[in-house]
């Protein structure tokens, strides 16, 4: 029990640390998806400045790393790698999908755009929500496996 608590706390701290260091990387990916998915119908304007993302972003990365750690605490390395790769693949697909949908919705909403090109401020995108939703949804398979492991069926029980 002590081992789970210590590893859980470390996992949350590591997850938040990863979120801090990967923030600019993910911002650039989302901006590229916004441009790519709309065939360059979104042009970014203003200064590309940010200090910190939303709290949701940091909290979700901490929760994701906590759930991955708790699921894989006593598993073999191949199982750990498999669940990590599945989580990353789902996260990447969702990140691209949510960003593309959001980008196209912003272009569709623009009624007074010149030549169909939407000018958007660099901070006009809710990066924290896109990343947080992608992270939380990507961890659902691991969370379901944890719940299934806890609800093992009771075999050999006799009911009269």
Secondary structure, 3 states (H helix, E strand, C coil): CHHHHHHHHHHHHHHHHHHHHHHHHHHHHHHHHHHHHCCCCEEEECCCCCCCCCHHHHHHHHHHHHHHHHHCCCCCHHHHHHHHHHHHHHHHHHHHHHHHHHHHHHHHHCCCCECCEEEEECCCCCHHHHHHHHHHHHCHHHHHHHHHHHCCCCCCCCCC
